[in-house]
Structures are given as structure tokens and as C-alpha cells.
Amino acid sequence: MHIREFQELMRRIYFHRDSKRGTEGTYNWLVDEVKELGEALKAGNKSAISEEFADVIAWLASLANVAEI
């Protein structure tokens, strides 16, 4: 899957909800997920690291959609 395809999938599933949150709210969720990724990396928990990378990528795609990128 290409990034554009993933972003479109995120748009179809989450845009309605994420657009209500707006760019600032969606950005704040992304920041929280990046912090959680950092914690997982420090702990060395491979399962949590994998989950948090997925969350960061998903929130980044959602933020791009809300920002109309």
C-alpha cells in the first residue's frame, strides 16, 4: 500500500470525526502518540513499539487530512 492509499483509507474511516476535532486537537493526539512511542522505545517493549509506530503513522495521516494536505 502506498502512503496516498493509506491516507485515503484513513480519510474514509476517520475524517468525519477527526475534522470535528480540528487541526489543533488532532495534532495534540499525534503528540500524545509520539510520547507513547518514546516511552515504548525506552522500555524496549517490541510489541508496544510496533503498536505505537502504527498509531503515530495513523494520526499523522489523519492530521494531514484535516489540514487538507
N, C-alpha and C positions, 0 to 999 in steps of 0.2 A: 504494500500500500504506500502510495506517495503522500507526502505531507499535505498537499492540497486535498486529497481524498479524505484523509483523516480529519482535517479541519471542517470539511463539508459534512462529514458524519456527525461531528460534534455540534455543528450548526443545526442539523436536523433534529438531534436529540435534545439539546440543551439551550438553544438560543433564546427561546421564549422566556425561560426562567432567568437565564444569565443577563439578558438585556434589561430586565426589570431591576436587577442588582446594579447595573451600570458599570462603567469602566472602573471607577474607584473601588466599588465593592468587589468586583471580580478580580481586580489587581490585588486587593487585600487577601482574598482567598489564595491566589497564586503565591504570595509572600509566605503565608502560613504553611503552604505545602512545601516550599523551598526550605523553610526552617525544619519541618519534619524530616525532609530528606537529609539535611545536615545532621540531625540527631541520629538517624538510622546509620549514616556513614560513620559517625563517631563510635557508635555501638558495634559496628561491624556485623549487623544483622542482615544477611543476604536477602532473606525473604522480605523484610521491611524495606530494604533499599530498592528492591525491584518494584514493590508497590508504590513507593514514594516517587520514583522516577516516572512511573506511569501517571500518577496524579499530577506531577509538575507539567508533563507534556500535555495532558488533557486541559488543565487550567490555562496554560499558555495559549492553546488553540482557541479556547473559549474567549479569552481576553482579546485575541486578535479579531475574532468575530464581532465582539461587542464594539471594538474600536474601528470596525469596518475596514480591516486590513485583509 
